[in-house]
Amino acid sequence: MPVVVVESPAKAKTINKYLGDNYTVLASYGHVRDLPAKDGSVDTEHGFDMTWEVGNDSRKHIKAIADALQDDNELILATDPDREGEAISWHLEETLRKRRAIRKDTGVSRVVFNAITKSAVTEAMKNPRQVDQPLVDAYLARRALDYLVGFNLSPVLWRKLPGSRSAGRVQSVCLRLIVEREMEIEAFRPQEYWSVKAMLETPRGQSFEARLSVLGGKKLDRFDIANRTAAELAVQAVTSRSLTVRAVEAKPASRNPSAPFMTSTLQQEASRKFGMGARQTMSAAQRLYEAGHITYMRTDGIDMAPEAVTAAREAIKDRYGAEYVPQSPRIYKNKAKNAQEAHECIRPTEMTRDAESLRLSEPDQRKLYDLIWKRTLASQMEAARLERTTVDVASDDGQVVLRATGQVILFDGFLAVYEEGRDDSQSGDDEDSARLPQIMQGEPAKLAQGALVAEFRKAATSGDTDAVIEADAPAGDMQMVASAVLGHHGATLALQHFTQPAPRYTEATLVKKMEELGIGRPSTYASIVTTIQDRGYVRKDKNRLFPEDKGRLVIAFLMNYFRKYVGYDFTAELEGELDDVSAGEADYKDVLARFWRDFSAAIAETSELRITEVLEKINEVLEPHLFPPTADGSDPRACPVCGSGRLSMRTARSGGAFIGCSNYPECRYTRPFGPPGTEESGIGPDGKLLGHDNEDKITLRDGRYGPYVQRGDATEENPKPPRASLPKGWSPDDIDLAKALMLLNLPREIGPHPEDGEMIEAGIGRFGPFVKHGKVYANLPDVNEVFEVGMNRAVELLAEKAARGGRRGTAAKALKEMGEHPDGGAISIMDGRYGPYVKWEKVNATLPEGTTPDSVTLEEALQLISEKAAKKGGRKKAAPKKAASKTTAAKKSSPKTAAAKKTTAKKATAKKTSGSAETDAS
């Protein structure tokens, strides 16, 4: 029987079902080889030869495949249909040949399918090919580039910029986008402008809203009504004139559906509609793909297979009627220069099956499938037909014109199924969406009165309006939105607005921007966006991406010393060269040689840089941001406390940055990293003063392990003053003196135990909140219970813990038995200290947040185990300990052993360096 190899056990199970007993289907569990974590893995002196190493966790999977090939003399590589999948197949073949598992008479072929369905898999088996070497070369180039950048640039950061973790080829460019957007927002100065709206009535008593478009016979631009005085005059001009409908124009219009999803647009829409991050979206899509519900989800293609188009048109006709099916199929063309990741859009494998019919239990999968299904059907439906109407209402002298716009949907077309979401940049009042009543040219239009006016005013002031002037407001009286009182002419309002800066990026808009710039590729978007958050360079708050101090400093450093390599054009051009390699139009070693020649020279130039020199240079670069000109023209870098010191950026051992005085320690003035005005929330090297308790000052500080509170200062007599870390979920912004004292006074005495009189205490330890009696500890579910738990509750928890035999008394009980692992051994879901987790042998994988044990399937459990094992690195089992002999003792003290320890230490350092390299390989 031929041996078929795919990446995951879930995929193997599905494919095995389609192929039957005539094939042996095994999983490689992702990549089986990678570059070793040491210097020289990419040999820049000898043609960029790359040294590969089989991972410890991959050896048993390789062995299983090799064992299967002893009986079956045919190998079919069926990994994913993109560059990464091609690379996995190449690694498998190379590794098996080195093991001599592939003999001279062993047939090796490569098959690809865009969907895991019976028809797609069986058809692929009829059309085998060899591994696509240009795709492999493109992978090799990317992996080498990422290694060279990470392995050479990250140590420069560590040495020159304390607290920085690493830099990567594409992640740094992505981080630059976020930092520059934040600096735009901080430098933004809003501009005031006003608009005038009125609620008008037709002779038939129907109302409609209109906006002032012409004043004094001149068409108004956005900023023409620039202040309150001009706004008052505009309101008076409207209310003092009789108005007549001058023109009514109705025009037909249409809206066409959006193209079906590719990777980037799926991530964007899932973020807009569901708030799902890029990693969360791709994880759900991966499971849908492996279950055979959708086509491959890493693609920059938007075209659809002819048979899928036919199926979509038939499904539309059956569900919505023939009038929703256009006469000819819609054809979408790829915008990408080289859409090689996979050749088709992301679509359902069966157009007739909606999310409800699939009965998906996992919420993310259900929502995402519904989105893909609707978008796919909509992409092949008729356009929506509209009628857009524009009404001009003018004064008799033509000095004032108000315009009303609206639309009527004559035929909903694709809107019956789906409408694309919008980003912030597209938001705003959509006047075209309003419906207008019957309005006839030449008829009078008067200002509305009555209860309808109140509704108009409420709707008109609910947007970005800061203030409102009403028609009958007294001169000089600014009526605020919350307190304005309607008069008899309140149907005319002047609304104050201020321009807004560009919004901070969400993961969706960041991916969209990267795609526009040509940075990254479908298989890398999620990992890039996730990496900059994992490394502490960016934080995500309410779906917005904010740069942290570390991120700002890294970009300031790179922009000054490695500007070329974080350039948008340079990165996009390099991506284009890699695409040329995948198309077979360029040699990957030539691309690497050109890059390395200039990059290694740039690295060498930084070797003599001193940290003080780097910090001062960053001060100069960030001076407009950190020290903007003052209103009185004084020196913005003069210390406001001592007057003689000069302010500059400094770094703390924890990796954070702050602004400090050059006269430190005589002058201890500090403020947060950033422009002035945020001093109240800052944490400098001496902490943020929260108050005093018994003459001890209580401060909030930022350490290498996170924020903490401290009583007093460290002195020679008391080098370690009382400290308490902030519990998980507590924000430094919310910490005041009372909360700090609560933490510093832990453990809290609850009272003597009723049985033996020994004190029961509540506290927070390394494993979370607890109650303690003697040597028995019982966990508390919520950290707030530490400060609230009473005697009855504490005794009950301690009794339950004692009945279980203490912390290590009895083995944890399984919540759910999942079945056998393909490699042997039972899989269970256990209840752990940090929540439920999947257990298989020594691999423990925490369930994703929001996932209940009952909803987890065996396929999902296997995927979690695979991902955890890949991160863990497959440690070897320790050999049983034996009694130390004289020979053993001698070996321990031998020079050879000492040398071995040095070698081990070097390897550990090298591993740390390589681990920081960005894995953009795709």
ABEGO torsion letter per residue (X at the ends): XBBBBBABAAAAAAAAAAAEAABBBBBAGEBABBBBBBBGABBAABGGBBBBBBBAAAAAAAAAAAAAAAABABBBBABBABAAAAAAAAAAAAAAAAAGABBAABBBBBBBBABBBAAAAAAAAABBBBBBAAAAAAAAAAAAAAAAAAAAAAAAAAAABBGBABBBAAAAAAAAAAAAAAAAAAABBBBBBBBBBBBBBBAAGBBBBBBBABBGGBBBBAAABABAAAAAAAAAAAAABBBBBABBBBBBBBBBBBBBBBAAAAAAAAAAAAGBBAAAAAAAAAAAAAAGABBBABBABABBBAAAAAAAAAAAAAAAEAAABBABBBBBBBABABBAABABBBBBABAABBAAAAGBABAAAAAAAAAAAAAAAAAABBBBBBBBBBBBBBBAAGABBBBBBBBBBABAEAAAABBBBBBAAABEBBAAABBBBBBBBGBBBBBBBEAAAAAAAAAAAABABABBBBAABBBGBBBBAAABBBBAAAABBBBBBBBBBBBBBBAAAAAAAAAAAGBEBAAAAAAAAAAAAAAGABBBBGGBBBBBAAAAAAAAAAAAAAAAAABAAAAAAAAAAAAAAAAGABBAAAAAAAAAAAAAAAAAAAAABBAAAAAAAAAAAAAAAABBBBAAGBBAABBAAAGABBBBBBBBAAGBBBBBBAAOAABABBBBBEBBGAAAABBBAAEBBAEBBGGBBBBBBBBAAEBBBBBEBBBAABABBBBBBBBBGBBAAABBAAAAAAAAAOBBBAEBBAAAGBBBBBBBBAAEBBBBBEABBBBBABAAAAAABBAAAAAAAAAAAAAAGEAAABBBBBABBAEBBAAEEBBBBBBBAAEBBBBBEABBBBBBBGBBAAABBAAAAAAAAAAAAAAAGGBBBBBBBBBBBAAAAAAAABAAAAAAAAAAAAAAAAAAAAAABBBABX
